[in-house]
Amino acid sequence: MEFKKNHKPLILASKSPRRLELLNSAGIYPKVIESRFSEPEYDGQNPEDFAKMLAYFKALDVVNTRTNYYVLGADTIVVFKNKILLKPKSDEEAKDMLTMLSGNTHEVITGFSLISPQAEKITTLASKTKVSFRRLSFDEISWYISTKEPFDKAGGYGIQSKAASFATSIEGSYTNVVGLPLSQVIELMERERIIE
């Protein structure tokens, strides 16, 4: 039997199957409308502000498509030594990212923005998680790139799948690393009385 919470009409402004699965696991079943917002190049601002900005504009792009819906937008970035790692565009870029993260600790930041119908109220927050990787061999990095998994994921890896064995420790929200800090999002929805 499917567990469902009673909630007001909600749109997830993301095509990420991982974010949808996380919300579904908590009994939240939003309508999915992918945002058409085109992500700008990172221009040196604070990484947390950058993640929040991306989440806000993704949600804002969708809010007028359904006037009686709340809209949730989110964006996840990986930060290592103040360098933002988005989704790699090539094998070489994925190799560079994974080599950087190998044997080191990095930060995963997810910005999330909740916009009420007609944009009467907007709340944009962020969650941070520290992730430490064991040292990865050249062969392991090459194998992982060959799976094609890195290419739709910030930082070039998916913690919930084939890269699960890379992490030696996670400090903070695990679901944040997957793509949505689920506990914080649910708390926000309860505070805004979206969950009835």
N, C-alpha and C positions, 0 to 999 in steps of 0.2 A: 504494500500500500504506500502510495506517494505521500510524503509529508509536505504539507503546504501551510504557510502562515497567511492569515488574512492581511493583505496590504493594498494600499491605494495603487492606481495604475502607475506603472513604472517602466521606463525605458532604460536599457543598458546601451550606452552610446559606444559600443565596442564590439568588434567581431571576434574577440578573443574567446575561444571555447573554454579556456581555463577559468576566466572570470565568470562566465555563465555557469560552469559546473560548480564553482565555489558558492555562488548565490543559491543555486538549486539545492546544494547540500544543506543549506540553512533554511530551506523551505520557501525561498524567494524565487518567483518565476516571472522575470521581466520580459517585456517585448524587446527584441534586439533590432536596433537601427544603427548601422555603422555610420560614424561621423565622417564627413567629407573634409574635415579640417586638415589642411596640409601642414605637417610639422615643420617649423622653421629650423634653420641651423642654430646650434647652440652658440651664443655670442658672449659667453663668459660670465653670465649672471650666477647668483647663488644656485647650486644644483637643486635644492629643495624648492626654491621659487620657480625654477624652470619646470620641474615635474608638476607643480600645482598649476602653472600657467597652461601647460599642455592639456591637463585634465579639464580645466575650466573651459577652454575654447572648444574642446571636443564635445562637452555637454551642451554648451551654448549653441553650437551648430545644429543640434538636433532638437532643441527645446521648442522651436516654433512649428515643428512638423506635426506634433500632436498637442493641441492646446490644453488638454485636461490631464496630461501625464507629468509626473516627476521624471527627471532625467539624471542618470548617474553616469559621469564620465570618469575615466581613470587612465593614468599613464605611468609606466614603470621605467626607471632608469637605473643603471649600475654606475657607481662612482668609485674610482680607484686613484688615490693620490690627487684628488681634485680634478681628475679627468673623467668626463662623462662618456660612458660606453653605451651607445644605442644598439640597434640591430646591425650586425655585420652585413656588408653588401657583397663580400667576396670571400673565397677560401682564405686568402692571405690576411684579410682583416679579421676573420674569425680566429685564425692561428695567432695573430698578434694579441688579441684580447685574452684568449685562454692562456697564452704564455705569460701575460702580465698577471693574471689572477692566480696562476699556479704557485702554490706555496705561500700565498699572501692572504690578507684579510681585506675585504672590500665592503662597500655599503650599497644596499639596495633601497631605493626610495620610490614609493608609489604615491603620486598625488591623486586625490579623488575629489570630485566636485559634484555636489547634489544641488540641482536647480528645481525649484517648485514651478507649477504651471504658470505661464505668462512671466516667468522669471521674477516673481514677486520676492522670492528669497533665494539667496545663493550662499552655500557654505562650501568652502574649499579648504581641505586639510591635507596633511601628508603623514606618512608612516615611514620609519627608518628601521632597517634590520642590518646587523653586521654578519657577514658570512665569511668563514675561513675555509680555504681550499688546501688539501694536501698537495704535495708536489706531483705534477702530472708529467708522465713521460712523453717524448716526442711521438711515439707510436700511438699512445692513448689519445693525444690531441688530434692526430691525423685520422684515427678511426672515428672519433666523435664528429669531426667535420664531415667525414664521408657519409654519416647518417643523415646529413642535411638538417638535423635538429637545430643547430645554432642560428639559422638564418631568419627566424621570425621571433627571436627572443633578445631582449636587452642584455648586453654583456656577452652574448653568444652562447648561452647555456640555459637549459630548463631543469631546475632543481627537482621537479616532480617526475622526471622521466629518466633518460639514459645518463644524465649527469648527477643522479642522486648520490653516487659513490664519491663524487669529488669533494663534497663538503665534510670537513671535520667537526665544525661547530656552527651553530646558528644562534645569534643573540638577538632576540626580538621575535616578531611575528613570522612564522613559517609561511602562512598564506600570503603575506606581503611579498615574499620572494617569488611565489607562484604568479602573482599579478594583482592581488587585491587583499588589503588588510581586513579580512572578513569581520573580525570582532569589532573593530572600530567603525566599519561601515554599518553593521547592524545596530550598534549603539547610537549612531547618528540618525538612522531611520526611526528608531524608537523615540529618540528625543524630538524629532520632527513629526511624530505621530503618523508616519507613513505605514508602519506596522500597526495594525488595529487590534 
